[in-house]
Amino acid sequence: MDINKFVPKFRLSQSNLLNLSDLTAEDIFELLYAAREMKKRFRVGENYPALRGKTVALLFGNVSTRTRVSFEMGIRQLGGDYLFLPKSETQLSRGESIRDTAVMLGRYGISAIVLRAFTEAQVHEFAQYSSVPVINGITDETHPLQVLSDLFTVWEKKGRLDDLKLAYIGDGNNVASSLVMGCSKVNMDMAIASPHGYSPSQSIVERAMQFGNVLITDDVAEAVKDADIVYTDVFISMSEEDDEEKKRTLARYRVTPEVMALAKQDAVFMHCMPARRGEEVSAEVIDGPQSIVYDQAENRLHLNKAALALLVR
């Protein structure tokens, strides 16, 4: 399906946003069109009061920059309010059940719950017992909001989504897993180059291959050939201890100018950040003319606003 021929209705088939496996291509397009409208309004100083009189709970299990700031600012721009709830400062940290927490938040008048750094199972359990929409801010397994905003950024920069190729280089982490599913559902080819043992799970890849073309390889050149987008992420994910052996294993998967030269001449470079220059990407690439990482970061704001506007009624 061509996103440029899609006519948005600005509604979703889902009442929660938990992972990209749950979303249809139409749902993804609805979110991207809504993000585009949010960004247009933002650029001219207009705000759509979708959350007027609403309060969103931001229940975070670890530290955050982009997720926290984009949600806090986005909620304010939509006319709403928020409660920032570090998990360590709630009774969840002392063994209270997810069921009790989810039900209680709804009873207090919360309009939506954003969860960061819970497990995939916990996110789904929250949604099971919550009377209000639940949004997955990130788990160790998936990062749907990041990838939705990435797709929005690609659409902006390339003018389309279908028949493009995205090459992901490095650790097959939560971002890589969500990219596989997201790209496949919008008819983008996906190639992942990772060393043996560091690719996304076979089950995720098999599900994604039902929708589109996915290549898993340990050969960087094979993955990057004819790529329109080259993407990487940190070698050590948020829940992992610093691992020198893992860094050594992944060292040859660093994105350098030589790697970018293997892609199409007009290829762009993407990174969800935070970035470690000299580790997974060279400074020449991330700070160079092909990099669109700050556009990615900004678009988290607009995509998050779109998700809240479509989910909170």
ZAFIDO-62217 format. One record per residue (C-alpha): residue number from 1; x, y, z. Coordinates in nm, 4 decimals. Example, Ala and Ser with C-alpha at 12.3 -4.5 7.8 and 13.67 -1.06 7.14 Angstrom:
<nukes>
nuke resi=1; c1=1.2300; c2=-0.4500; c3=0.7800
nuke resi=2; c1=1.3670; c2=-0.1060; c3=0.7140
</nukes>
This chain:
<nukes>
nuke resi=1; c1=0.0000; c2=0.0000; c3=0.0000
nuke resi=2; c1=0.1307; c2=0.3450; c3=-0.0969
nuke resi=3; c1=0.1139; c2=0.5881; c3=0.1957
nuke resi=4; c1=0.0749; c2=0.8804; c3=-0.0461
nuke resi=5; c1=-0.2481; c2=0.7303; c3=-0.1790
nuke resi=6; c1=-0.3864; c2=0.6607; c3=0.1671
nuke resi=7; c1=-0.6784; c2=0.8700; c3=0.2907
nuke resi=8; c1=-0.6557; c2=0.9048; c3=0.6699
nuke resi=9; c1=-0.9592; c2=0.8834; c3=0.8953
nuke resi=10; c1=-0.7575; c2=0.9754; c3=1.2049
nuke resi=11; c1=-0.8626; c2=0.6764; c3=1.4089
nuke resi=12; c1=-0.6974; c2=0.3499; c3=1.5052
nuke resi=13; c1=-0.8230; c2=-0.0073; c3=1.5142
nuke resi=14; c1=-0.6459; c2=-0.0558; c3=1.8503
nuke resi=15; c1=-0.7238; c2=0.0938; c3=2.1912
nuke resi=16; c1=-0.3597; c2=0.0599; c3=2.3062
nuke resi=17; c1=-0.0186; c2=0.0986; c3=2.1419
nuke resi=18; c1=0.1833; c2=-0.1971; c3=2.2649
nuke resi=19; c1=0.3871; c2=-0.3209; c3=1.9683
nuke resi=20; c1=0.3925; c2=-0.3005; c3=1.5911
nuke resi=21; c1=0.2734; c2=-0.6592; c3=1.5537
nuke resi=22; c1=-0.0694; c2=-0.5387; c3=1.6687
nuke resi=23; c1=-0.0916; c2=-0.2556; c3=1.4151
nuke resi=24; c1=-0.2090; c2=-0.2838; c3=1.0581
nuke resi=25; c1=-0.0415; c2=-0.0878; c3=0.7816
nuke resi=26; c1=-0.3472; c2=0.1382; c3=0.7928
nuke resi=27; c1=-0.2932; c2=0.2034; c3=1.1648
nuke resi=28; c1=0.0683; c2=0.2962; c3=1.0975
nuke resi=29; c1=-0.0342; c2=0.5335; c3=0.8203
nuke resi=30; c1=-0.2971; c2=0.6936; c3=1.0458
nuke resi=31; c1=-0.0285; c2=0.7653; c3=1.3049
nuke resi=32; c1=0.2121; c2=0.9058; c3=1.0461
nuke resi=33; c1=-0.0509; c2=1.1345; c3=0.8943
nuke resi=34; c1=-0.1491; c2=1.2533; c3=1.2413
nuke resi=35; c1=0.2181; c2=1.3203; c3=1.3212
nuke resi=36; c1=0.2475; c2=1.5225; c3=1.0017
nuke resi=37; c1=-0.0506; c2=1.7356; c3=1.1054
nuke resi=38; c1=0.0967; c2=1.7827; c3=1.4521
nuke resi=39; c1=0.4272; c2=1.8953; c3=1.3055
nuke resi=40; c1=0.2597; c2=2.1398; c3=1.0663
nuke resi=41; c1=0.0760; c2=2.3006; c3=1.3578
nuke resi=42; c1=0.3910; c2=2.3044; c3=1.5709
nuke resi=43; c1=0.5856; c2=2.4860; c3=1.2987
nuke resi=44; c1=0.3353; c2=2.7740; c3=1.2910
nuke resi=45; c1=0.2833; c2=2.7893; c3=1.6661
nuke resi=46; c1=-0.0578; c2=2.6242; c3=1.6732
nuke resi=47; c1=-0.1537; c2=2.3579; c3=1.9231
nuke resi=48; c1=-0.4372; c2=2.1094; c3=1.8883
nuke resi=49; c1=-0.6062; c2=2.0816; c3=2.2326
nuke resi=50; c1=-0.6643; c2=1.7067; c3=2.2116
nuke resi=51; c1=-0.5760; c2=1.6535; c3=2.5792
nuke resi=52; c1=-0.7578; c2=1.9481; c3=2.7336
nuke resi=53; c1=-0.8830; c2=1.8319; c3=3.0728
nuke resi=54; c1=-0.6820; c2=1.5077; c3=3.0469
nuke resi=55; c1=-0.3907; c2=1.3781; c3=3.2542
nuke resi=56; c1=-0.1373; c2=1.1222; c3=3.1313
nuke resi=57; c1=0.0677; c2=0.9058; c3=3.3691
nuke resi=58; c1=0.4328; c2=0.8612; c3=3.2688
nuke resi=59; c1=0.5384; c2=0.5502; c3=3.4608
nuke resi=60; c1=0.9102; c2=0.5074; c3=3.3945
nuke resi=61; c1=1.1371; c2=0.2290; c3=3.5093
nuke resi=62; c1=1.4638; c2=0.3990; c3=3.4137
nuke resi=63; c1=1.6156; c2=0.7315; c3=3.3152
nuke resi=64; c1=1.5195; c2=0.8973; c3=2.9897
nuke resi=65; c1=1.5872; c2=1.2043; c3=2.7811
nuke resi=66; c1=1.3957; c2=1.1887; c3=2.4524
nuke resi=67; c1=1.0995; c2=0.9805; c3=2.5698
nuke resi=68; c1=1.0411; c2=1.1894; c3=2.8796
nuke resi=69; c1=1.0920; c2=1.5321; c3=2.7234
nuke resi=70; c1=0.8912; c2=1.4535; c3=2.4096
nuke resi=71; c1=0.5975; c2=1.3247; c3=2.6127
nuke resi=72; c1=0.6037; c2=1.6010; c3=2.8720
nuke resi=73; c1=0.6274; c2=1.8752; c3=2.6111
nuke resi=74; c1=0.3826; c2=1.7009; c3=2.3803
nuke resi=75; c1=0.1195; c2=1.6653; c3=2.6522
nuke resi=76; c1=0.1560; c2=2.0332; c3=2.7405
nuke resi=77; c1=0.1268; c2=2.1329; c3=2.3750
nuke resi=78; c1=-0.1931; c2=1.9287; c3=2.3489
nuke resi=79; c1=-0.3373; c2=2.1161; c3=2.6448
nuke resi=80; c1=-0.3110; c2=1.8325; c3=2.8938
nuke resi=81; c1=-0.1324; c2=1.7562; c3=3.2172
nuke resi=82; c1=0.0916; c2=1.4692; c3=3.3248
nuke resi=83; c1=0.2137; c2=1.2843; c3=3.6303
nuke resi=84; c1=0.5747; c2=1.1692; c3=3.6096
nuke resi=85; c1=0.5989; c2=0.8523; c3=3.8185
nuke resi=86; c1=0.9411; c2=0.6923; c3=3.8578
nuke resi=87; c1=0.8729; c2=0.3241; c3=3.9172
nuke resi=88; c1=1.1172; c2=0.3285; c3=4.2089
nuke resi=89; c1=0.8936; c2=0.5811; c3=4.3864
nuke resi=90; c1=0.5760; c2=0.3747; c3=4.3523
nuke resi=91; c1=0.4546; c2=0.0659; c3=4.5353
nuke resi=92; c1=0.5410; c2=-0.1384; c3=4.2267
nuke resi=93; c1=0.8994; c2=-0.1279; c3=4.3527
nuke resi=94; c1=0.7813; c2=-0.2970; c3=4.6738
nuke resi=95; c1=0.5837; c2=-0.5732; c3=4.5120
nuke resi=96; c1=0.2396; c2=-0.4262; c3=4.4424
nuke resi=97; c1=0.0752; c2=-0.6030; c3=4.1507
nuke resi=98; c1=0.0439; c2=-0.4541; c3=3.8056
nuke resi=99; c1=-0.3270; c2=-0.5308; c3=3.8155
nuke resi=100; c1=-0.3819; c2=-0.3187; c3=4.1273
nuke resi=101; c1=-0.1712; c2=-0.0337; c3=3.9896
nuke resi=102; c1=-0.3431; c2=-0.0326; c3=3.6498
nuke resi=103; c1=-0.6952; c2=-0.0371; c3=3.7954
nuke resi=104; c1=-0.6131; c2=0.2287; c3=4.0541
nuke resi=105; c1=-0.4672; c2=0.4754; c3=3.8023
nuke resi=106; c1=-0.7844; c2=0.4581; c3=3.5964
nuke resi=107; c1=-0.9985; c2=0.5200; c3=3.9062
nuke resi=108; c1=-0.8011; c2=0.8379; c3=3.9811
nuke resi=109; c1=-0.8952; c2=0.9955; c3=3.6494
nuke resi=110; c1=-0.5779; c2=0.9207; c3=3.4527
nuke resi=111; c1=-0.6570; c2=0.9285; c3=3.0789
nuke resi=112; c1=-0.3613; c2=0.7234; c3=2.9478
nuke resi=113; c1=-0.0531; c2=0.5456; c3=3.0791
nuke resi=114; c1=0.2909; c2=0.5496; c3=2.9159
nuke resi=115; c1=0.5196; c2=0.2708; c3=3.0356
nuke resi=116; c1=0.8959; c2=0.2817; c3=2.9946
nuke resi=117; c1=1.1365; c2=-0.0021; c3=3.0723
nuke resi=118; c1=0.8823; c2=-0.2609; c3=3.1778
nuke resi=119; c1=0.8926; c2=-0.6104; c3=3.0298
nuke resi=120; c1=0.6825; c2=-0.6972; c3=2.7286
nuke resi=121; c1=0.4676; c2=-0.9235; c3=2.9486
nuke resi=122; c1=0.4154; c2=-0.6459; c3=3.2040
nuke resi=123; c1=0.3100; c2=-0.3985; c3=2.9348
nuke resi=124; c1=0.0477; c2=-0.6431; c3=2.8104
nuke resi=125; c1=-0.0676; c2=-0.7134; c3=3.1657
nuke resi=126; c1=-0.1109; c2=-0.3403; c3=3.2259
nuke resi=127; c1=-0.3243; c2=-0.3174; c3=2.9140
nuke resi=128; c1=-0.5310; c2=-0.6176; c3=3.0214
nuke resi=129; c1=-0.6378; c2=-0.4504; c3=3.3466
nuke resi=130; c1=-0.6309; c2=-0.0832; c3=3.2491
nuke resi=131; c1=-0.9511; c2=0.1025; c3=3.1692
nuke resi=132; c1=-0.7510; c2=0.3653; c3=2.9780
nuke resi=133; c1=-0.5076; c2=0.3413; c3=2.6836
nuke resi=134; c1=-0.1632; c2=0.1994; c3=2.7541
nuke resi=135; c1=0.1377; c2=0.3022; c3=2.5440
nuke resi=136; c1=0.4632; c2=0.1079; c3=2.5312
nuke resi=137; c1=0.7428; c2=0.3627; c3=2.5743
nuke resi=138; c1=1.0110; c2=0.0928; c3=2.5418
nuke resi=139; c1=1.0807; c2=-0.2629; c3=2.6559
nuke resi=140; c1=1.3886; c2=-0.4795; c3=2.6160
nuke resi=141; c1=1.2087; c2=-0.6505; c3=2.3264
nuke resi=142; c1=1.0426; c2=-0.3648; c3=2.1347
nuke resi=143; c1=1.0449; c2=0.0128; c3=2.0809
nuke resi=144; c1=0.7350; c2=0.0899; c3=1.8716
nuke resi=145; c1=0.7216; c2=0.4678; c3=1.9226
nuke resi=146; c1=1.0800; c2=0.5072; c3=1.8059
nuke resi=147; c1=1.0206; c2=0.3117; c3=1.4888
nuke resi=148; c1=0.6937; c2=0.4881; c3=1.4110
nuke resi=149; c1=0.8723; c2=0.8221; c3=1.4358
nuke resi=150; c1=1.1545; c2=0.6783; c3=1.2230
nuke resi=151; c1=0.9052; c2=0.5839; c3=0.9529
nuke resi=152; c1=0.7620; c2=0.9340; c3=0.9704
nuke resi=153; c1=1.1135; c2=1.0753; c3=0.9277
nuke resi=154; c1=1.1831; c2=0.8516; c3=0.6275
nuke resi=155; c1=0.8529; c2=0.9585; c3=0.4685
nuke resi=156; c1=0.9521; c2=1.3239; c3=0.5171
nuke resi=157; c1=1.2991; c2=1.2805; c3=0.3721
nuke resi=158; c1=1.2299; c2=1.0356; c3=0.0901
nuke resi=159; c1=0.8719; c2=1.1271; c3=0.0011
nuke resi=160; c1=0.7551; c2=0.7671; c3=0.0234
nuke resi=161; c1=0.7942; c2=0.4444; c3=0.2182
nuke resi=162; c1=0.7324; c2=0.1679; c3=-0.0304
nuke resi=163; c1=1.0181; c2=0.0230; c3=-0.2350
nuke resi=164; c1=1.2876; c2=0.1717; c3=-0.0116
nuke resi=165; c1=1.5587; c2=-0.0312; c3=0.1589
nuke resi=166; c1=1.6699; c2=0.0216; c3=0.5182
nuke resi=167; c1=1.9933; c2=-0.1421; c3=0.6336
nuke resi=168; c1=2.0419; c2=-0.1826; c3=1.0077
nuke resi=169; c1=2.3988; c2=-0.2488; c3=1.1234
nuke resi=170; c1=2.4930; c2=-0.3741; c3=1.4696
nuke resi=171; c1=2.3214; c2=-0.5317; c3=1.7677
nuke resi=172; c1=1.9810; c2=-0.6811; c3=1.6852
nuke resi=173; c1=1.8155; c2=-0.5183; c3=1.9856
nuke resi=174; c1=1.4655; c2=-0.3865; c3=2.0590
nuke resi=175; c1=1.4950; c2=-0.1110; c3=1.7988
nuke resi=176; c1=1.6073; c2=-0.3583; c3=1.5332
nuke resi=177; c1=1.3193; c2=-0.5921; c3=1.6190
nuke resi=178; c1=1.0622; c2=-0.3149; c3=1.5855
nuke resi=179; c1=1.2245; c2=-0.1883; c3=1.2649
nuke resi=180; c1=1.1877; c2=-0.5340; c3=1.1098
nuke resi=181; c1=0.8155; c2=-0.5367; c3=1.1783
nuke resi=182; c1=0.7505; c2=-0.1707; c3=1.0979
nuke resi=183; c1=0.9404; c2=-0.1658; c3=0.7697
nuke resi=184; c1=0.7821; c2=-0.4896; c3=0.6530
nuke resi=185; c1=0.4295; c2=-0.3644; c3=0.7154
nuke resi=186; c1=0.4810; c2=-0.0525; c3=0.5026
nuke resi=187; c1=0.6506; c2=-0.2352; c3=0.2137
nuke resi=188; c1=1.0076; c2=-0.1297; c3=0.2898
nuke resi=189; c1=1.2842; c2=-0.3850; c3=0.2393
nuke resi=190; c1=1.4899; c2=-0.4499; c3=0.5500
nuke resi=191; c1=1.8434; c2=-0.5870; c3=0.5873
nuke resi=192; c1=2.0167; c2=-0.6478; c3=0.9186
nuke resi=193; c1=2.3902; c2=-0.7103; c3=0.9498
nuke resi=194; c1=2.4854; c2=-0.8518; c3=1.2891
nuke resi=195; c1=2.7433; c2=-1.1040; c3=1.4094
nuke resi=196; c1=2.6243; c2=-1.4554; c3=1.4817
nuke resi=197; c1=2.4160; c2=-1.4574; c3=1.7980
nuke resi=198; c1=2.3224; c2=-1.0891; c3=1.7846
nuke resi=199; c1=2.0382; c2=-1.0908; c3=1.5300
nuke resi=200; c1=1.6732; c2=-1.0282; c3=1.6223
nuke resi=201; c1=1.4819; c2=-1.3371; c3=1.7298
nuke resi=202; c1=1.3829; c2=-1.5810; c3=1.4593
nuke resi=203; c1=1.0157; c2=-1.5581; c3=1.5588
nuke resi=204; c1=1.0098; c2=-1.1802; c3=1.5019
nuke resi=205; c1=1.1855; c2=-1.2144; c3=1.1671
nuke resi=206; c1=0.9483; c2=-1.4906; c3=1.0543
nuke resi=207; c1=0.6436; c2=-1.2783; c3=1.1458
nuke resi=208; c1=0.7862; c2=-0.9802; c3=0.9604
nuke resi=209; c1=0.8598; c2=-1.1888; c3=0.6511
nuke resi=210; c1=0.4861; c2=-1.2502; c3=0.6174
nuke resi=211; c1=0.4577; c2=-0.8846; c3=0.5173
nuke resi=212; c1=0.7812; c2=-0.7965; c3=0.3386
nuke resi=213; c1=1.1398; c2=-0.8765; c3=0.2461
nuke resi=214; c1=1.3854; c2=-0.9225; c3=0.5328
nuke resi=215; c1=1.7533; c2=-1.0148; c3=0.4943
nuke resi=216; c1=1.9549; c2=-1.1324; c3=0.7950
nuke resi=217; c1=2.3297; c2=-1.1501; c3=0.7342
nuke resi=218; c1=2.6646; c2=-1.1094; c3=0.9072
nuke resi=219; c1=2.8018; c2=-0.9246; c3=0.6027
nuke resi=220; c1=2.7854; c2=-0.5455; c3=0.6307
nuke resi=221; c1=2.8488; c2=-0.4903; c3=0.2590
nuke resi=222; c1=2.5663; c2=-0.7267; c3=0.1647
nuke resi=223; c1=2.3222; c2=-0.5491; c3=0.3958
nuke resi=224; c1=2.4156; c2=-0.1961; c3=0.2929
nuke resi=225; c1=2.4225; c2=-0.2534; c3=-0.0832
nuke resi=226; c1=2.1629; c2=-0.0292; c3=-0.2531
nuke resi=227; c1=2.0307; c2=0.0918; c3=0.0840
nuke resi=228; c1=1.8356; c2=0.4167; c3=0.1000
nuke resi=229; c1=1.8749; c2=0.4373; c3=0.4777
nuke resi=230; c1=2.1581; c2=0.3141; c3=0.6989
nuke resi=231; c1=2.0648; c2=0.2796; c3=1.0654
nuke resi=232; c1=2.2482; c2=0.1812; c3=1.3821
nuke resi=233; c1=2.2078; c2=0.1911; c3=1.7601
nuke resi=234; c1=2.4315; c2=0.1629; c3=2.0646
nuke resi=235; c1=2.6101; c2=-0.1666; c3=2.1149
nuke resi=236; c1=2.5178; c2=-0.1810; c3=2.4858
nuke resi=237; c1=2.1434; c2=-0.1457; c3=2.5452
nuke resi=238; c1=1.9803; c2=0.0285; c3=2.8403
nuke resi=239; c1=1.9316; c2=-0.2831; c3=3.0554
nuke resi=240; c1=2.2778; c2=-0.4309; c3=2.9930
nuke resi=241; c1=2.5975; c2=-0.4027; c3=3.1894
nuke resi=242; c1=2.8969; c2=-0.2602; c3=3.0049
nuke resi=243; c1=3.0384; c2=-0.5567; c3=2.8128
nuke resi=244; c1=3.3825; c2=-0.5185; c3=2.6553
nuke resi=245; c1=3.3607; c2=-0.8567; c3=2.4824
nuke resi=246; c1=3.0344; c2=-0.7595; c3=2.3159
nuke resi=247; c1=3.1885; c2=-0.4307; c3=2.2034
nuke resi=248; c1=3.4842; c2=-0.6158; c3=2.0515
nuke resi=249; c1=3.2514; c2=-0.8553; c3=1.8711
nuke resi=250; c1=3.0469; c2=-0.5690; c3=1.7279
nuke resi=251; c1=3.3428; c2=-0.3417; c3=1.6491
nuke resi=252; c1=3.3519; c2=-0.4373; c3=1.2808
nuke resi=253; c1=2.9852; c2=-0.3325; c3=1.2552
nuke resi=254; c1=3.0641; c2=0.0335; c3=1.3167
nuke resi=255; c1=2.9066; c2=0.2676; c3=1.0604
nuke resi=256; c1=3.1891; c2=0.4619; c3=0.8975
nuke resi=257; c1=3.2175; c2=0.6746; c3=0.5819
nuke resi=258; c1=3.3368; c2=0.3593; c3=0.4049
nuke resi=259; c1=3.0155; c2=0.1788; c3=0.5052
nuke resi=260; c1=2.7993; c2=0.4720; c3=0.3936
nuke resi=261; c1=2.9797; c2=0.4682; c3=0.0565
nuke resi=262; c1=2.8385; c2=0.1172; c3=-0.0022
nuke resi=263; c1=2.4817; c2=0.2504; c3=0.0112
nuke resi=264; c1=2.3062; c2=0.4621; c3=-0.2489
nuke resi=265; c1=2.4606; c2=0.8011; c3=-0.3152
nuke resi=266; c1=2.1620; c2=0.9802; c3=-0.1608
nuke resi=267; c1=2.1346; c2=0.7470; c3=0.1386
nuke resi=268; c1=2.0658; c2=0.8984; c3=0.4803
nuke resi=269; c1=2.2017; c2=0.7929; c3=0.8176
nuke resi=270; c1=1.9744; c2=0.7312; c3=1.1173
nuke resi=271; c1=2.0387; c2=0.6613; c3=1.4864
nuke resi=272; c1=1.7750; c2=0.6642; c3=1.7602
nuke resi=273; c1=2.0214; c2=0.8092; c3=2.0157
nuke resi=274; c1=2.1858; c2=0.8319; c3=2.2611
nuke resi=275; c1=2.4934; c2=0.7753; c3=2.0455
nuke resi=276; c1=2.8519; c2=0.6864; c3=2.1270
nuke resi=277; c1=3.0721; c2=0.8403; c3=1.8623
nuke resi=278; c1=3.3633; c2=0.6150; c3=1.7768
nuke resi=279; c1=3.1838; c2=0.3039; c3=1.8990
nuke resi=280; c1=2.8814; c2=0.2121; c3=1.6831
nuke resi=281; c1=2.9230; c2=0.5115; c3=1.4480
nuke resi=282; c1=3.2049; c2=0.7433; c3=1.3536
nuke resi=283; c1=3.1744; c2=1.1151; c3=1.4215
nuke resi=284; c1=3.2230; c2=1.1821; c3=1.0490
nuke resi=285; c1=2.8972; c2=0.9995; c3=0.9756
nuke resi=286; c1=2.6682; c2=1.1049; c3=1.2582
nuke resi=287; c1=2.7799; c2=1.4675; c3=1.2326
nuke resi=288; c1=2.8043; c2=1.4616; c3=0.8535
nuke resi=289; c1=2.5734; c2=1.5773; c3=0.5739
nuke resi=290; c1=2.3916; c2=1.2433; c3=0.5375
nuke resi=291; c1=2.2868; c2=1.2321; c3=0.9020
nuke resi=292; c1=1.9239; c2=1.3052; c3=0.9922
nuke resi=293; c1=1.9474; c2=1.2050; c3=1.3584
nuke resi=294; c1=1.8197; c2=1.5359; c3=1.4959
nuke resi=295; c1=1.5178; c2=1.5231; c3=1.2668
nuke resi=296; c1=1.4521; c2=1.1762; c3=1.4089
nuke resi=297; c1=1.4788; c2=1.3084; c3=1.7614
nuke resi=298; c1=1.2403; c2=1.5973; c3=1.6954
nuke resi=299; c1=0.9875; c2=1.3702; c3=1.5309
nuke resi=300; c1=0.9508; c2=1.1716; c3=1.8528
nuke resi=301; c1=0.7595; c2=1.4764; c3=1.9802
nuke resi=302; c1=0.5172; c2=1.4829; c3=1.6885
nuke resi=303; c1=0.4626; c2=1.1061; c3=1.6748
nuke resi=304; c1=0.4005; c2=1.0843; c3=2.0493
nuke resi=305; c1=0.1453; c2=1.3644; c3=2.0232
nuke resi=306; c1=-0.0205; c2=1.1827; c3=1.7349
nuke resi=307; c1=-0.0450; c2=0.8612; c3=1.9364
nuke resi=308; c1=-0.2004; c2=1.0384; c3=2.2329
nuke resi=309; c1=-0.4454; c2=1.2328; c3=2.0161
nuke resi=310; c1=-0.5672; c2=0.9176; c3=1.8407
nuke resi=311; c1=-0.5848; c2=0.6991; c3=2.1526
nuke resi=312; c1=-0.7258; c2=0.9348; c3=2.4166
nuke resi=313; c1=-1.0912; c2=1.0151; c3=2.3557
</nukes>
